[in-house]
Amino acid sequence: MPIYEYQCSACAHQLEALQKMTDEPLKECPVCHQAALTRLVSAAGFQLKGTGWYATDYRPKSGAASEEKPASPAAEAKPAADKPVQSDKKGDS
């Protein structure tokens, strides 16, 4: 359940109330007993910490193959290093 902050416009008293989202907002101030409470806008009570989200988190499964990165142009321009070099010369045997 969220915690809501209220302030009385009559006496400036501030309070926090633990309420369901479906509950009606509070109206009566517990200090001066007037119907002058207004709900305040406040920051969220949690923080997201860490390295962040990964590319694989919550990605739709359809079309996942089309999102792969293409090979870099530099990798395509290099000659294959694992092929042996053949020469046209015949040895001095």
C-alpha positions in Angstrom: 0.0 0.0 0.0 1.3 3.5 -0.8 2.0 6.2 1.7 0.3 9.5 0.9 1.3 12.8 2.3 -1.3 15.4 3.3 -1.1 19.0 4.4 -3.8 21.0 6.2 -4.5 24.4 4.5 -5.9 25.8 7.8 -3.2 25.0 10.3 -0.3 23.8 7.9 0.0 20.5 9.7 1.6 17.7 7.6 1.0 14.0 8.0 1.5 10.7 6.2 -1.2 8.1 5.8 -0.9 4.5 4.7 -3.9 3.9 2.4 -5.0 1.7 -0.4 -5.1 3.3 -3.9 -8.9 2.8 -4.0 -9.5 4.6 -0.6 -11.0 8.1 -0.6 -8.5 10.9 0.2 -8.5 12.1 3.8 -10.4 15.3 4.4 -10.3 16.1 8.2 -7.2 17.3 9.8 -6.4 15.4 13.0 -5.0 18.5 14.8 -7.5 21.3 14.0 -10.5 19.0 12.9 -11.3 21.0 9.9 -12.0 19.6 6.4 -8.9 21.3 4.9 -6.5 18.4 4.0 -5.0 18.3 0.6 -2.9 15.5 -0.8 0.7 16.4 -1.6 2.7 15.2 -4.6 5.8 13.5 -3.3 8.8 11.5 -4.7 8.7 7.8 -5.1 10.1 5.8 -2.1 12.4 3.5 -4.1 15.5 3.8 -6.2 16.8 1.6 -9.0 20.5 0.9 -8.5 23.0 -1.3 -10.2 24.3 -1.7 -13.7 20.9 -1.4 -15.4 18.8 -3.5 -17.7 20.3 -6.0 -20.0 19.4 -6.2 -23.7 17.9 -9.7 -23.1 15.5 -8.6 -20.3 11.9 -8.4 -21.3 12.6 -8.5 -25.1 9.8 -10.0 -27.2 10.7 -13.4 -28.6 9.4 -12.7 -32.1 11.9 -11.0 -34.4 14.8 -11.6 -32.1 17.0 -13.0 -34.9 16.5 -9.9 -37.0 17.9 -7.6 -34.2 21.4 -9.2 -34.3 24.2 -6.9 -35.0 25.7 -7.2 -38.5 29.4 -8.0 -38.8 31.7 -5.0 -38.8 33.1 -4.0 -42.2 36.7 -4.2 -40.9 36.3 -7.9 -40.1 35.0 -8.7 -43.6 37.9 -6.9 -45.3 40.6 -9.0 -43.5 41.9 -12.0 -45.4 41.5 -15.4 -43.7 44.6 -16.0 -41.6 44.0 -19.7 -41.1 44.4 -20.6 -44.8 48.0 -21.7 -45.7 49.7 -19.6 -48.3 50.5 -21.5 -51.5 53.3 -20.5 -53.7 53.7 -21.1 -57.4 57.4 -21.8 -57.1 58.7 -25.3 -56.9 61.2 -26.1 -54.3 65.0 -26.7 -55.0 64.7 -30.4 -54.2 
